[in-house]
Amino acid sequence: MFSRRAGRAAQADSVAVIGLGRFGGSLALELEAQGTEVLGIDSNEEIVQSYNGLLTHVVRADSTKEAVLRQLSVHEFDRVVVGIGTDLEASILTTSRLLTFKRPQIWAKAISEPHAEILAQLGVENVIRPEHDMGKRVAHLVRGSILDYVEFEDDFVMIRTQPPLVARDRPLGVLGLRDQYGITIVAVKRPAGAWTHTTAQTVLYDDDQIIVQGPKNLAEGFSQHA
């Protein structure tokens, strides 16, 4: 039945998304829009029907059962996203079943800190907390000086902002920003222009936008420097 088609999808640029709620569903649609084949799985027939024709494959199934996952060839996928949020037991059981497979790289959504801790303890390397992560990001944007914000592991960030006074009107090579502030300005965008890499000869002005990278506290402090 469906498993044969899913097996073919697993050989291509494809992702299995388990749980098609707000997070899983929007993720699956975005992956499809980018040209990735998606196998969508959900236990709710109404939700499955709503994605029929929008995803490469979509099926109603109980993802907590290993035999079902194997029948759908999920063990043959390189990448699997567990988007189950509200049903904690289903999230944990599904993730546990996936971890018995050697192949998939797993991303799992957590709805709380304890949920995230359990997933990490199970061995999931990519734990996603959409509301928490978005809240942190928006908090930085609301503060005003930061236009965009991406945080990586070990408190390393990239920030899109405007050049503070200490970084303007002289070539970057003579400013010594890395030695003085512990950050690097890696790119600049002029008004109505495109992003370009900076060089030692780049001069920044107050109406530019820049990308600053470095440790979180240093990059944030620099972006707010008068």
N, C-alpha and C positions, 0 to 999 in steps of 0.2 A: 504494500500500500504506500503510504506516505514516506516510509523510511527509505525506500529506494531513491526517491527524489531528493530527500535530505542528504543521503549519502553522496550523491553527485555534487550537491552544493558544498559539502564539507571539503571537497577537493579544490575548490576555487577560493577566491578572495571572499571569505565568508565569515559570519559571526552568528552564533546562536544567542538569542536574547530570551531569557526565561523570566516571565513576569512582565506583562504589557500594561502596567499601570501608567501613571503620568511620566515617571522617569524612564522606565523601560520602553514604553511606547514612543516617546519623543526621541529617545536614543536610536531605536530601531528605524524610525522614519528618516532620521538624519543620516544614518549609515546607508540606507537605500538611496537617498538623494546624492550621496557621494560615490555611488557606483558599487557599493559592497552588497553582496547577496546576504540576506538575513533569513534565518529560521527563527520565527517567533513562536514561543510556547506559553500558553496560559491555561489555567484550570477553569476559567470562566468562558462558557460558550458565547455569551453575548459579546464579550471583549474580542474573542477570536474572530467572530463574524465581522466586527467593525474594522478589522485590519485585513480582511480578505480582499485581495487585489492590490493592496498597498505594499505588502511585503512579498519577498520572493516565495516564501513558504510560511504558512501559519497553521498551527494545529492546537487543538485542545488536548491536554495531557496532564497527568499527575507527575510532576517532575521530582517528587520525593522517592520515586521507585527507580532503582538502578536499571531494571529490565526495560522500563519504558524509555529511559534515556538512551539505552543501547539500541532499542528498536528504531529510535529516531536518529541514530548515528551521531548523537551528540559527542560521543567519545572520539569521533574522528575529526571534530572541529579543532582548529588551533586556538580559537578564542571563544570564550563563553562569558556572557554577562548575566549575573543573577540580579534581576531588578525587583525581586520580591521584597516588599517592605513591611506591610501591615501584619502579615502572618509570620511571626518570628520562627515558629516551629518549622514551617515549610521552607523558609530561607535557610535555616541551619541544616535541615535534612538534605535539601537539594545540594547545598554546597558540599556537604560531607560525601554525598554520592559522587559528585564531580571530582573530588579530590582522590577518589580511588582510581580514576583514570589517569594515565601518565601524560596524555597529550595536551589537553586544553590549558591555555593560560586563562586564569579566572579573575574576573572583576566582580565584586559582590557589593551590593548596596547595603548600608547600615542606617537604621533610623534613630539610633541612640548610641551613646558612648559604650554602654554594656554590650549592645549588639555588635559594635565594631570590635570590642575586645574579644568576644567569643569567636568572631570570624578570623581574627588575627591568630588566636590560639589554635584554631583548627588548621592553620597553615596558609590562609589566603594572603597573598602578598599585596594585592591591589584592592583595598577596602575603600569604598566610595561613600561619602556622607554629603549628598547634594545640598541639602538645606543648610547644614553646618558650614560647608565650604563656601557656598554662595553668600551666606551671612557674613563671614569673615571678609570676603572680597568686597562686598558692598559697603561694609563699615569703613574700609580704607578709602573707597571712592567718595563716600559722604563727607569725609574729612576735608575734601576740597582740593588739595594740592596734587593728588594722585588721580590720573585719568584712567588707568587700567592697572591691574595687579594680578600677578601669577606667583603662587608660592609652591616651591618644590620641597623635597625632603631636606632634612637637616637645616631648616630655617634659611634656605637660599631662595631669593626672590628675583623677579624681573618686574620693573615698574615703568609704566609709561607716564611721563610727567612733562612739565615745562622746565627749561634750564633755570636752576636757582641763580642768584646773582653771582655767586662765586665761580660759576662755570661759563659765564658769558664774555664775549667780546675779545677773547684771546685764544690762540691755538691751544687745543687740548694738550699737546705735547709739552707745553711750558707750564701748565697749571699744576701738574703733579697730583691729580685728584685721587689716583689709586693709593699713592703713598700717604696722602693727607686724610682721606676720608674712607679708604678701604673699599671703594666701589669702582666699577668700570662703566663708562658710557659707550654702548656698543652700536647704537644706531641713531640717526637723526632724520626728522621729516620737516622740510621747509613748508611754509604756507602754500597750499595748492600743489605741493610737490609729492614725490614718492619717498618711501623709506630707503635710506642708503646707509652703508656701514661708515662709521666714523674712522678717521685716521688722526695721526699726530698733528696734521695741519688743519683739521676741522675747527672752524670757529662757530660758536653757538650764539644765538640771539634770543631776545625775550619772547618772540612769537614762534619759535621752533617748538617741536615736540621731540622728546628723546626717550630712549630705552636705557634704563639704569639697571645693572645687575650687581648682586653682591649679597652678603649676609643681611638678613631681614632688618635688624636694628640699624645697621649702617646705611642701607639703601633708603629706608624710610626717613631716617634722620637727614640724609643728604637731600632728599626730595623736598623737605620742608625748610631747608636752610635759606636764610634770608640772603 
